[in-house]
Amino acid sequence: MLYSIVRPVAALALQINYKRIFLSHADRIPKNKPVILAANHPTAFIEPCVLACFLDRPLYFLVRGDIFKKSFYAKILADLHMIPVYRMKDGGYEKIKNNFESFDHCFRALASDKTLMILAEGSTQQEKRLQSLKKGAARIAFGAFDKYPDLPDLYIVPTGVNYTYPNQVRSEIMIRFGEPIPVRPYLEDYQTNPNKAISKLTDDLRDRMLESVISIDRPQDEQLTEYLLVICRSERTDPLLPPVNRRATGRFECEKRIVDWVNVMPEEEKKALEQSTQAYFQEISQYGLSDRALRRYSPGRHFLLGAGLILGLPVWAVGTLATWPPLALARYVVNNKVRHIEFFEPVRIVIALVSALIWSLLLLAAGGLLAGWNGVAIAALCMTAGYFAVWYRSWAAGWRESEAYRRTPPIVRRRLAKQRQEIIRQMPNKCG
């Protein structure tokens, strides 16, 4: 019940917070079969939220057991399909024993053709890099066969969740589902050597996940890779609508090609390319420019952006004022209470969502008391203007970039454009 209520509200919040969410190859997830979605874990809890909101099936999640300490919260979390997994530090052996009940819950769900999501890395690391996988997904898969040996099969779907900038509002998420791994073919090995079969399935899962995760092999290559990805994004014209794109696969493939190319590039070539890209981005920064403006500027677009900003200014002002309290509260909590970077964006979204719901109810009630149904309508329009304000801020950023380009001397523009083309020339067919 609670899951069905929270899901559409959370979906709306995610579509406001992120500019685009790409879901690639969701059709690969078997229907009416027991499925484990094994995903990477770059943020505290955005990945399960996104998948729960935008897949066409209810999901069940394994989460840290320490958040189930109070019975009131435990009931709410259970209604949200969360299943606790306890660690030694969550209460010692007494709590560890509760994992038998949790795993049995997983087995029953899988035997009923439900979909279970597991964060396969086990711990959160906010890096564009796939970490070593824990063996939990394989253990649960084989455990389901131990409990229900007549299961026709069980599938593990490698799932990559990739963020452009995980801690920025209006960034983008690219989710890619790999080909499902049927578990039954591993059963013969499992029956003779369980540990070997669990390790083999985990290794195969990681190989498949690497196909769906944008993974930079070396930390020292991250800056170069990000420069190239920025150029690649500027070359593309992905539509802004719908915010959840279930058809386009090219965006992930584009970024994946760039990263894989950098991973295998000879060291001398890599150093030369890094020097040229760094020089290019440092110079555009000196002029207050962006790569996107260099690629997309046109006088007509600049005029339309400016006209839209002038016409939309009153609506932006209303929307900003109407939504300022919940957004300010979320910023305060994140800036002053959250210590770990992996929790910044998840906590900000949750605080903003909960406080926005409460604030909206207060505004609607105040409008009704002051002016009846007309007041309720006005309050609703004010909150809707808050969504417009999100778009307005993006347009304003685009106009500022465009204006900086317009003010840049033509000789500088030409020099920067030449540098940019030289960088692109070295990465043929990587941005299409």
C-alpha positions in Angstrom: 0.0 0.0 0.0 2.6 2.5 1.1 4.9 1.5 -1.8 2.1 2.3 -4.3 1.6 5.7 -2.7 5.2 6.8 -2.4 6.2 5.6 -5.9 4.5 8.3 -8.0 5.5 11.0 -5.6 9.2 9.9 -5.7 9.0 9.6 -9.5 7.9 13.2 -9.8 10.7 14.4 -7.5 13.3 12.5 -9.5 12.1 13.9 -12.8 12.4 17.4 -11.3 15.8 16.8 -9.9 17.4 15.2 -12.9 17.4 16.7 -16.4 17.3 13.3 -18.1 17.0 9.7 -17.1 17.9 7.2 -19.8 16.7 3.6 -19.3 18.3 1.4 -21.9 17.3 -2.2 -22.7 14.7 -2.6 -19.9 13.1 -5.2 -22.2 16.0 -7.5 -21.3 14.5 -8.1 -17.8 12.6 -11.3 -17.9 8.9 -11.0 -17.2 7.0 -13.3 -14.9 10.3 -14.9 -13.8 12.4 -14.7 -10.6 14.9 -11.9 -11.2 17.8 -10.4 -9.3 18.8 -6.9 -10.5 22.5 -6.6 -9.6 23.5 -2.9 -9.7 26.5 -0.8 -8.9 26.3 1.6 -5.9 27.7 5.1 -6.5 25.2 6.9 -4.2 23.6 6.1 -0.9 20.2 5.1 -2.1 19.3 6.9 -5.4 19.8 3.7 -7.5 17.0 1.7 -5.9 14.7 4.7 -5.9 15.1 5.3 -9.7 14.6 1.6 -10.6 11.6 1.3 -8.3 10.0 4.4 -9.8 10.5 3.7 -13.5 10.4 0.0 -14.0 7.1 -1.6 -14.7 7.2 -4.0 -11.7 7.5 -3.7 -8.0 10.9 -4.3 -6.6 12.2 -5.7 -3.3 15.4 -4.4 -1.8 18.1 -5.6 0.5 19.2 -2.7 2.8 21.4 -2.1 5.9 19.7 -3.6 9.0 20.7 -0.7 11.3 17.9 1.5 10.0 15.4 -1.1 11.2 16.2 -0.6 14.9 12.9 1.1 15.8 9.7 -0.9 15.2 7.9 2.1 13.8 10.5 2.6 11.1 10.8 -1.1 10.5 7.1 -1.3 9.7 7.3 1.6 7.2 10.5 0.2 5.6 8.8 -3.2 5.2 5.8 -1.6 3.5 8.3 -0.1 1.1 9.6 -3.6 0.2 12.8 -3.2 2.1 14.5 -6.3 3.6 17.1 -5.9 6.3 20.5 -7.4 6.2 22.4 -7.1 9.5 26.1 -6.7 10.0 28.1 -7.6 13.2 28.2 -3.9 14.2 24.4 -3.6 13.9 23.9 -5.7 17.1 26.2 -8.7 17.2 25.3 -12.3 16.6 21.8 -11.7 17.9 21.1 -9.5 14.9 23.1 -11.6 12.5 20.8 -14.5 13.2 17.9 -12.4 11.9 19.5 -12.6 8.4 18.2 -16.2 8.1 14.7 -14.7 8.1 15.6 -12.0 5.7 17.2 -14.4 3.2 14.1 -16.6 3.5 12.0 -13.6 2.6 14.2 -13.2 -0.5 13.8 -16.8 -1.4 10.0 -16.6 -1.1 9.9 -13.5 -3.2 12.0 -15.1 -5.9 9.9 -18.3 -5.8 6.8 -16.1 -6.4 8.5 -14.6 -9.6 9.2 -11.3 -7.9 12.2 -9.0 -8.7 14.8 -8.4 -6.1 17.4 -5.6 -6.3 20.9 -6.1 -4.8 23.6 -3.4 -4.7 26.3 -5.8 -5.8 29.3 -3.8 -4.7 28.2 -3.9 -1.1 29.6 -0.5 -0.2 29.1 3.0 -1.7 31.9 4.6 -3.7 31.2 7.7 -5.6 33.6 7.0 -8.5 33.1 6.3 -12.2 34.6 2.9 -11.6 33.1 -0.6 -10.9 34.3 -1.9 -7.5 34.9 -5.5 -6.6 31.6 -7.3 -6.2 30.4 -9.0 -3.0 29.1 -12.6 -3.3 25.7 -11.8 -2.0 23.8 -12.0 -5.3 25.2 -15.4 -6.1 24.6 -16.7 -2.6 21.0 -15.6 -2.7 20.5 -17.1 -6.2 21.8 -20.5 -5.2 20.0 -20.2 -1.8 16.7 -19.9 -3.7 17.4 -23.1 -5.5 18.3 -24.8 -2.2 15.0 -23.7 -0.8 13.0 -24.3 -3.9 14.8 -26.9 -6.1 11.9 -27.1 -8.6 12.4 -23.5 -9.7 12.6 -23.6 -13.6 15.3 -21.0 -13.5 16.4 -17.7 -11.9 18.0 -14.8 -13.7 20.5 -12.2 -12.6 20.4 -9.0 -14.7 23.6 -6.9 -14.6 22.5 -3.3 -14.1 24.7 -0.2 -14.6 23.6 3.1 -13.0 25.8 5.9 -14.4 25.6 9.6 -13.4 27.1 12.5 -15.2 27.6 14.5 -12.0 26.0 12.6 -9.0 26.0 15.6 -6.7 24.6 18.2 -9.0 21.0 19.2 -9.5 19.7 18.7 -13.1 22.4 16.3 -14.0 21.7 13.1 -15.9 21.4 9.3 -15.2 22.1 6.6 -17.7 20.8 3.1 -16.7 21.7 0.1 -18.8 20.4 -3.4 -18.3 22.7 -6.2 -19.6 21.8 -9.6 -20.9 20.3 -11.7 -18.1 22.4 -14.5 -16.7 20.5 -17.7 -16.1 21.6 -19.4 -12.9 20.5 -23.0 -13.4 23.5 -23.8 -15.7 25.8 -23.1 -12.7 23.9 -25.6 -10.4 25.9 -28.6 -11.4 29.1 -26.9 -10.3 27.4 -25.6 -7.2 26.4 -29.1 -6.1 29.9 -30.3 -6.3 31.8 -27.2 -5.1 29.6 -24.4 -3.8 32.4 -21.9 -3.2 33.8 -22.3 -6.6 30.4 -21.9 -8.3 29.6 -18.8 -6.2 33.0 -17.3 -7.2 32.5 -18.2 -10.8 29.0 -16.7 -11.0 30.2 -13.5 -9.2 33.1 -13.2 -11.6 30.8 -13.6 -14.6 28.4 -11.1 -13.2 31.2 -8.5 -12.8 32.3 -9.1 -16.4 28.7 -8.5 -17.6 28.3 -5.4 -15.3 31.4 -3.9 -16.9 29.5 -3.8 -20.2 26.8 -1.6 -18.5 29.0 0.6 -16.2 31.1 3.6 -17.3 34.2 2.5 -15.6 37.5 4.5 -15.7 40.3 2.0 -15.0 42.8 4.5 -13.5 42.0 7.4 -11.2 44.7 9.6 -12.9 42.7 9.4 -16.1 39.5 10.8 -14.7 40.2 14.4 -15.6 41.1 13.7 -19.2 38.0 11.4 -19.5 35.7 14.1 -18.1 37.0 16.7 -20.6 36.3 14.3 -23.5 32.9 13.4 -22.1 32.0 17.1 -21.9 32.9 17.6 -25.6 31.0 14.4 -26.5 27.8 15.7 -24.7 28.1 19.0 -26.5 28.1 17.2 -29.8 24.9 15.4 -29.1 21.4 16.8 -29.2 19.5 14.5 -26.9 15.8 15.7 -26.5 14.9 17.2 -23.1 11.5 15.6 -23.2 10.4 13.1 -22.0 12.6 13.4 -18.9 12.6 9.6 -18.7 13.8 8.3 -22.0 13.2 4.5 -22.4 14.2 4.3 -26.1 17.4 6.1 -26.7 20.5 3.9 -26.2 23.0 6.1 -28.0 23.9 8.3 -25.0 25.3 5.6 -22.8 27.0 3.9 -25.8 28.7 7.2 -26.7 30.1 7.8 -23.2 31.0 4.1 -22.8 33.1 4.3 -26.1 35.0 7.3 -24.9 35.9 5.7 -21.5 36.9 2.4 -23.0 39.0 4.2 -25.6 40.9 6.2 -22.9 41.4 3.0 -20.9 43.4 1.3 -23.7 45.1 4.4 -25.1 48.9 4.3 -25.2 50.5 6.3 -22.5 52.3 8.8 -24.7 49.2 9.5 -26.8 47.2 9.9 -23.6 49.6 12.5 -22.1 49.6 14.5 -25.3 45.8 14.5 -25.5 45.6 15.4 -21.8 47.8 18.4 -22.4 45.8 19.7 -25.3 42.4 19.2 -23.7 43.6 20.8 -20.4 44.9 23.8 -22.3 41.6 24.1 -24.2 39.4 24.0 -21.1 41.6 26.3 -19.2 41.4 28.9 -21.9 37.6 28.7 -22.3 37.4 29.0 -18.5 39.4 32.2 -18.6 36.9 33.8 -20.9 33.9 32.5 -18.9 32.9 30.2 -21.8 31.6 26.7 -22.0 32.3 24.0 -24.5 28.5 23.8 -25.1 28.4 27.5 -26.1 31.3 27.1 -28.5 29.4 24.2 -30.2 25.9 25.5 -30.2 25.9 29.3 -30.2 23.7 31.1 -32.8 22.3 34.6 -32.7 18.8 33.3 -33.0 19.1 30.9 -30.1 20.7 33.7 -28.0 17.8 36.0 -28.7 15.2 33.4 -28.0 16.8 32.5 -24.7 17.0 36.2 -23.7 13.4 36.8 -24.7 12.2 33.8 -22.8 14.1 34.9 -19.7 12.4 38.3 -19.8 8.9 36.9 -20.3 9.3 34.2 -17.8 10.8 36.3 -15.0 7.6 36.9 -13.1 6.7 33.2 -13.1 10.3 32.4 -12.0 10.0 34.9 -9.1 6.7 33.4 -7.9 8.0 29.8 -8.2 11.3 30.6 -6.5 9.5 32.3 -3.6 6.9 29.6 -3.3 9.5 26.8 -3.1 12.3 28.5 -1.3 11.6 27.2 2.3 11.8 23.4 1.5 14.8 23.9 -0.9 16.6 26.1 1.7 16.0 23.5 4.4 17.4 20.7 2.2 20.5 22.8 1.4 21.0 23.5 5.1 20.8 19.9 6.2 23.2 18.7 3.5 25.7 21.5 4.1 25.7 21.2 7.9 24.6 17.6 8.8 25.8 15.3 6.1 29.4 14.2 6.2 29.8 11.7 3.4 29.7 12.8 -0.2 27.7 9.7 -1.2 24.8 10.9 0.9 24.7 14.6 -0.3 22.3 14.2 -3.2 20.1 11.4 -1.8 19.5 13.3 1.5 18.9 16.6 -0.3 16.2 15.0 -2.5 14.5 13.3 0.5 14.5 16.4 2.6 13.3 18.6 -0.3 10.6 16.1 -1.1 9.2 15.6 2.4 9.4 19.3 3.3 7.9 20.3 -0.1 4.9 18.0 0.5 4.3 19.5 4.0 4.9 23.1 2.7 2.5 22.5 -0.2 -0.2 21.3 2.2 0.3 24.4 4.3 0.1 26.7 1.3 -3.1 25.0 0.1 -4.6 25.2 3.5 -3.7 28.9 3.9 -5.1 29.6 0.4 -8.3 27.9 1.2 -8.8 29.7 4.5 -8.0 33.1 3.0 -9.8 32.9 -0.3 -11.7 29.6 -0.6 -11.2 27.5 -3.7 -9.7 30.4 -5.5 -7.0 30.6 -2.9 -6.4 26.8 -3.2 -6.0 27.2 -7.0 -3.6 30.2 -6.6 -1.5 28.2 -4.1 -1.4 25.2 -6.5 -0.3 27.5 -9.4 2.4 29.0 -7.2 3.8 25.5 -6.4 3.6 24.6 -10.1 5.6 27.7 -10.9 8.3 26.2 -8.8 8.8 23.5 -11.4 9.0 26.2 -14.1 11.7 27.9 -12.0 13.8 24.7 -12.3 13.7 25.0 -16.1 14.2 28.7 -16.0 17.5 28.4 -14.1 18.7 26.0 -16.8 17.7 28.5 -19.5 19.5 31.3 -17.6 22.7 29.3 -17.4 22.4 28.7 -21.1 21.9 32.4 -21.8 24.9 33.4 -19.7 27.1 30.9 -21.6 25.8 32.3 -24.9 26.3 35.9 -23.8 29.9 35.1 -22.8 30.5 33.6 -26.2 29.0 36.7 -27.9 31.3 39.0 -26.0 34.4 37.0 -26.7 36.6 38.5 -29.5 36.2 36.6 -32.8 39.9 35.8 -33.1 39.7 34.0 -29.7 36.5 32.1 -30.8 38.3 30.9 -34.0 41.4 29.8 -32.1 39.3 27.9 -29.5 37.2 26.3 -32.3 40.4 25.1 -34.0 41.7 23.6 -30.7 38.4 21.9 -30.2 38.3 20.4 -33.7 41.8 19.1 -33.2 40.7 17.3 -30.1 37.7 15.8 -31.8 39.9 14.8 -34.7 41.8 12.5 -32.4 38.7 10.7 -31.3 37.0 9.7 -34.5 33.5 8.2 -34.4 33.5 8.5 -30.6 30.8 11.1 -30.3 28.2 9.9 -32.7 
